[in-house]
Amino acid sequence: MASFFLSFSLFFITVCTADGFLQYTVTSCEFNSTELNGIEFTLSYYYNKLEIVTFRSSVGKFVGYTAFGERQAENWNNGPEVVQRRAQKETYCLNNVGIDTESFLTKSVEPTVRLHS
């Protein structure tokens, strides 16, 4: 009985191991000014370390990179999701860009140099 339990446990452990992240999303705002037209909003969906679907505000729609991703992109582009993502550039990025600009880019420190011989 113990031998069967041990064999079953080892089989279960070898079959059901974790290989890391299975699905995750990456959201980013890239900007070179505080104006809305200088901001690029990007949302990417990954599955098993492979980019499946992405939305870029400059393109204005979802783009699929695999067969499954192309079907998802087509469904999302024909539904309310694409309108929500277009609005997310303003709601998500514009506020954060203003905070980042105020916090980091407007403050500067005169550089110092030390020479050792």
C-alpha positions in Angstrom: 0.0 0.0 0.0 2.8 2.4 0.9 4.6 1.5 -2.4 1.5 2.4 -4.4 1.0 5.7 -2.5 4.7 6.6 -3.1 4.5 5.7 -6.8 1.3 7.7 -7.2 2.7 10.7 -5.4 5.9 10.7 -7.5 3.9 10.4 -10.7 1.6 13.3 -9.6 4.6 15.5 -8.6 6.4 14.9 -12.0 3.2 15.6 -14.0 2.0 18.7 -12.1 5.1 20.8 -11.7 5.1 24.6 -12.0 7.1 26.1 -14.8 6.7 29.7 -13.8 4.2 32.2 -15.1 1.5 30.8 -17.3 -0.4 34.0 -18.2 0.4 37.6 -17.5 -0.1 41.1 -18.9 2.2 44.0 -19.3 0.9 47.6 -19.3 3.2 50.5 -20.2 3.1 54.2 -20.9 5.9 55.6 -22.9 6.1 59.4 -23.2 8.4 62.2 -24.4 6.1 65.1 -23.4 3.2 65.7 -21.0 0.8 66.2 -23.9 -1.6 63.4 -24.7 -0.4 63.0 -28.3 3.1 62.3 -27.0 2.1 59.3 -25.0 2.1 55.7 -26.2 -0.1 53.3 -24.2 0.7 49.6 -24.7 -1.1 46.6 -23.2 0.3 43.1 -24.0 -1.0 39.7 -23.1 1.4 36.8 -22.7 0.8 33.1 -22.4 3.6 30.7 -21.6 6.2 33.4 -22.2 4.9 34.1 -25.7 3.2 37.4 -26.7 -0.3 36.6 -27.8 -2.2 39.9 -28.3 -1.2 43.5 -27.9 -2.9 46.9 -28.0 -1.0 50.0 -28.9 -2.7 53.4 -28.8 -0.8 54.5 -32.0 -2.4 51.6 -33.9 -5.7 52.0 -32.1 -6.7 48.3 -32.2 -5.6 44.9 -30.9 -3.1 42.9 -33.0 -2.7 39.1 -32.6 0.6 37.3 -33.0 -0.6 33.7 -32.9 -3.7 31.9 -34.3 -5.4 32.2 -31.0 -4.3 35.8 -30.6 -5.6 36.7 -34.0 -9.1 35.3 -33.1 -9.0 37.2 -29.8 -7.9 40.4 -31.5 -10.7 40.1 -34.0 -13.3 39.6 -31.2 -12.0 42.5 -29.1 -11.7 44.9 -32.1 -15.4 44.2 -32.8 -16.6 44.7 -29.2 -16.5 47.4 -26.5 -13.0 46.4 -25.4 -11.2 48.4 -28.1 -13.1 51.6 -27.1 -12.2 51.0 -23.4 -8.5 50.6 -24.2 -8.5 53.7 -26.3 -9.9 55.7 -23.3 -7.4 54.0 -21.0 -4.6 56.1 -22.6 -6.1 59.2 -21.1 -7.3 57.7 -17.8 -4.3 55.5 -17.0 -1.3 57.2 -18.7 -2.1 60.9 -18.6 -2.4 61.0 -14.8 0.7 58.9 -14.2 2.8 60.9 -16.7 1.9 64.1 -14.9 3.0 62.6 -11.6 6.2 61.2 -13.0 7.1 64.5 -14.7 6.4 66.5 -11.6 8.3 64.0 -9.3 11.3 63.2 -11.4 11.9 65.3 -14.5 11.4 68.8 -13.1 13.9 68.3 -10.3 17.5 68.4 -11.1 20.7 68.4 -9.1 24.0 69.9 -10.2 26.4 67.0 -10.9 29.5 66.6 -8.8 32.8 64.9 -9.6 35.5 63.7 -7.4 38.9 62.8 -8.7 41.2 60.5 -6.9 44.8 59.9 -7.7 
